[in-house]
């Protein structure tokens, strides 16, 4: 779909947005815009791929929370794929893991979607 700072890839009705190694205050606004743009495009599901992310701060979590609210309002599904202990810790500390389901891989996040799994080969992780 797109490249750049937050590349997006369509997997059926879902869109995977890949985050870089670090997401923080300096990139949170752009992250929020990228996630909201995916949801505004009519995607039925958004998977935020944080599997390469080793650092995120509360500003980045705020962007994800905003996307989660927009997804809920639009009737879309949202999932996180994250595996780095520091990222999992901040998700837990800020409570986002109680709002958005977190999976260790994109394939597992895609497989949790209500209308069936996206091929793990297509998910690429």
C-alpha positions in Angstrom: 0.0 0.0 0.0 2.6 2.5 1.1 6.2 2.8 2.1 7.8 5.5 4.2 8.0 5.7 8.0 5.0 3.5 8.6 4.6 1.1 5.7 1.2 -0.5 5.2 0.4 -3.8 3.5 -3.1 -5.0 2.7 -3.9 -8.6 3.7 -7.4 -9.3 2.5 -9.7 -6.9 4.4 -7.0 -6.2 7.0 -4.2 -3.7 6.8 -0.9 -4.2 8.6 1.0 -1.1 9.5 4.7 -1.8 10.4 6.3 0.4 13.0 10.0 1.1 13.2 12.4 0.2 16.0 11.5 3.4 18.0 8.3 5.3 18.2 8.1 8.2 20.5 7.0 11.8 20.8 8.9 12.8 17.7 6.9 10.4 15.5 3.6 10.0 17.4 1.6 12.5 15.4 2.7 10.9 12.1 1.9 7.5 13.5 -1.6 8.6 14.6 -2.2 10.1 11.1 -1.1 6.9 9.4 -3.3 4.7 11.6 -6.3 6.9 11.2 -5.8 7.1 7.4 -5.9 3.3 7.2 -9.1 3.2 9.2 -10.6 6.0 7.1 -9.9 4.0 4.0 -12.4 1.5 5.1 -10.2 -1.3 6.3 -12.2 -3.8 8.3 -9.2 -4.6 10.5 -5.9 -2.9 11.4 -2.9 -4.8 12.7 -0.2 -2.7 14.2 3.1 -4.5 13.7 5.4 -3.6 16.5 7.5 -6.8 16.2 10.6 -4.8 15.2 9.8 -2.1 17.8 12.1 -2.1 20.9 11.1 1.3 22.3 7.9 3.3 22.5 6.7 6.0 24.8 3.3 7.2 26.1 2.9 9.5 23.1 3.0 6.5 20.7 0.6 4.6 23.0 -1.7 7.7 22.8 -1.7 7.4 19.0 -2.5 3.7 19.2 -5.3 4.4 21.7 -6.8 7.0 19.4 -6.8 4.5 16.5 -8.4 1.9 18.8 -11.3 4.4 19.6 -11.7 5.2 15.9 -11.7 1.5 15.0 -14.4 0.8 17.7 -16.5 3.7 16.3 -16.2 2.3 12.8 -16.9 -1.3 13.7 -13.4 -2.3 12.7 -11.1 -4.7 14.5 -7.7 -3.7 15.8 -4.8 -5.9 16.9 -1.2 -5.3 18.1 1.7 -7.6 17.3 4.6 -7.0 19.7 7.2 -9.2 21.3 10.0 -7.0 22.8 9.9 -7.0 26.6 10.2 -3.2 27.0 7.3 -2.7 24.6 5.2 -5.3 26.3 6.0 -3.6 29.6 4.8 -0.2 28.5 1.7 -1.7 27.0 0.9 -3.3 30.3 1.8 -0.3 32.4 -0.4 2.0 30.4 -3.2 -0.5 30.1 -3.4 -0.6 26.3 -3.2 -4.4 26.4 -6.6 -4.3 28.1 -8.0 -2.2 25.2 -6.3 -3.8 22.2 -5.5 -7.5 22.0 -1.7 -8.1 21.8 -0.2 -11.1 20.0 3.5 -12.1 19.6 3.3 -12.2 15.8 1.4 -10.6 12.9 0.3 -14.1 11.8 -1.3 -14.7 15.2 -2.9 -11.3 15.3 -4.3 -11.9 11.8 -5.5 -15.3 12.8 -7.5 -13.9 15.7 -9.7 -11.8 13.4 -13.3 -12.9 13.5 -13.8 -13.7 9.8 -10.9 -16.2 9.8 -7.2 -16.0 9.5 -5.1 -14.3 6.9 -2.5 -16.7 5.5 0.6 -16.7 7.8 2.7 -16.8 4.6 1.0 -13.6 3.5 1.4 -12.0 6.9 5.1 -12.5 6.6 5.7 -12.8 10.4 
